Amino acid sequence: MVAGNVVRLGTLDYEVCWDIQRTVAHRVAEGRLADTLLFVEHPPVLTLGARFREENLLLSRDQYRERGISVVRTDRGGDVTFHGPNQQVAYPIFDLRNHGRDLHKWMRDLEETVIRLLSGLGISGERNPPHTGVWVGGEKVAAIGVRVSKWVSIHGIALNCDNDLAPFDLIVPCGIRGAAVTSLTKLAGRRVTTREASELWITSFESVFGLTLREATLEGLGIDSLSA
């Protein structure tokens, strides 16, 4: 199997992590770095994608700030979603030239990593065309939004693990009206931590993409997280 990297970033500000993604993506595109999967949790933040519509924010930006939620415009696909503590976010910075050169296949493969993770918890996940993401019983458990440049993908998947779902009531998640969200903890009937989810997720990424992912650090990859 081809080797790749998995880096656990802990809790990190969204925009700092975005800078790190771009640094990693540049090196992957140049062939200086193997496919790299970043795991991270973010402080409360709403991210607005390329298809964002203002009506999908149900409060003013000042009202979000008063609740401790920042708002960031991004270049990923999709509309608005929420990130917060105890939600596991995965940023697979992969070179799609090695994974089919097919954006539709890439999105379906990302969904498949979540579906296999859920299966490991005894939960049956499903797709919900034409929407991107993974659902269980009509409720969304994972949101996906990416950007691909020079065949290298950044941004990724937000998986609700043991996070507070109340902030999703303050937006129209992913711009889909009437769509409820759920979490692994609710679905499993017990607490599912981001660590447990990430361990299962590594296995599913390896099986979907034919990789062996080795634990690494930014420093070990030659990246200074403070100047990335």
N, C-alpha and C positions, 0 to 999 in steps of 0.2 A: 504493500500500500504506500501511497505518497504521504509524506509527512507534512503536517501543518502545525500551527501554534495556537494555543488557547491562553489568553491572558485575563486574569481576574483583576479588575480595576477597583473593586470595592464600591464606595459611594463617591460619585464625582459630579461636579457641576456639568450641566448639559453642554454648554459651549466649550468648556475646556476639553471634554471628551470628543466633541466634534473636531476640534483642532487635532487631537491625537489620531482620530480616524483618517483625516486627510494626510497626515504624515505617513501613517502606515500604508494607505492606499498608494501614495506616490512611490513608495519603495516596492510594493507588490507589483505595480505597473512596470517598474524598471527591471523586475526580476531579481531584485536584491533581497526580497523577503518572500517566504512561502505564504500561502493562504493563512490568514490569521483571524481567529474568532475572539472577539472581546466580550467579556461579561461585565456588566455594570449596573448599579442602581443610581437613580438620579434623585436629588431633592425635588420637591413638588414643582412641576413645570408643565405647561401646555406647549406642544410643538405644532406649528402650522405648516402644512405641506404645500406642494405646488398647486393643488386643486382646492385650497382653502377658500371657504366662503364666509364672509363676516357674520352672517346670520347664525352660524353654527357656534358662535360664542354667545352664551346666554347672559353673561354679565359684562360690565365694562372692564377694561384692563386695570383700572384703579381698584375695582372691587375684587378682582383676582389677587392683586398685590396685597390688599388688606387681609386676604385669607392666606397669605404666604405662598402664593402660586405665581411663578414668573411666566411670561409669555414670550416665546422665541419663534421667529419666522425661520424656516429651514428650506433646504433645496431638495428634500426627499419627496417622493410621490405621496399622494393621498391628501387628506384633509386635516382635521384637528384630532389630536389624542392627548391623553394625560400620562405622565410618568411620575412615579413617586416611590418612596421607600417600600421595600418588600415586594416590589415588582422586578422581575428579572428581565433585563434588556440584553439582547444578544446582537452584536454588530459583526456579522460575518464579512470580512474584507477579503473577498475571494476574487481570483482572476478567472473570469468566465470563459476565457479562451481555453481553459482546461476543463470546463464543465458544460460544454455543448454550444457556447455562443448563441444562446437562445433565451431571451428575456422572459418569455412566457414559461418556459421550462424552469428557469431560475425561481420564479415566484412560486410555482407549484412545488418545487423541491423544498423551498423554505417552509411552506405549509406542511409538507410531509415530515420535516424534522419535529414539528410540534405534535402532529398526529401520532407519531411513534413515541414521543415522550409521554403523551397522555395514555397511550396503550400500556406503558410501563407502570402506570398508576391504576390500571384497570378502568380507564375512562375512554369512551369512544368519541373521538373528535371527528369533525366533518368540515368539508368546504361548503361555501354558500355562494355559488356563482350568481351574479357577476362580480360579487364583492371579493376582495382579497382578505385573507385572514383565516382563523380557525374558530369554529363554533362548537358548542355542545348543547344539544337540546334547544337550539334557537338563540342561545346567548353567546356572545363573543368572549373568548378567553385570550386570544392573541391577535394583536394588530400588526400589520406589516407595511412598511413604507421604505423604499430604497431609492438610491440614485446610482446610475451606472455611467462611468466615464472611462474611455479607453479600455472598455471591457472589464473594469474593476468596479465592484459594487461596494458602496458604503451605506450607512444607516442600517436598518434591519427590523428586528422583531421585538415587540414588548409583550411579555407574558405575565398575566396577572397571577401571582402566587399567593401571598398572604397579605396583600396590600388592601388599604381602605378603598372601597369602590365608590364612596360618596362623591368624590370630585367629578366622576363621570356624569353625575346629574347636573353639573354646571355647564356642560357642553352638549353638542350633538356629536357623539363619538364617531369619528371617521366620516362625518356628514351623513350618517344613516339614521334617519328619524325612526323612532319607535324600536330601535334595536337595543336590547338589554346587554349588560356585560356581566361576566362571572369571574370566578377565580379558582385556582386549583384547590385551595382550602375549602371553599364551598362545595366543590364537586366531589372531593375525596371524603368530606365529612371529618376531616382532621387537619391540623396545621401542616401545610407543605411549605417549607422554607425555600428561599432562592438557592441555597446551597444544594438541597436535595434535587431541585428542579434542574440545576445546571449540570449535575452529575449525569442525570438521565439524558439531558440534552446533548452533552458531549458524545455519548454513545450513539444517539440518533443522527447527529451530524456526520459521525464517522461512517455509519452504515449507508446513509443517503448519498454521500459524496465520495465514498471510497478513500477516506483519509485515515491516518493515524495522527491524532492531535496530541501534542506534547505540551505539558504545562510550561509556561515561560513568563518572564516579566518584561516590562518595557525596557528596563535597563539592560537586561540580558539580550534584547533585540537591538540594542544600540540606540534606543530612543529616550531622550530626556523628557519626561512627562511635563516638566515645568516650562519647557521652551518649545514643546510640540505645537 
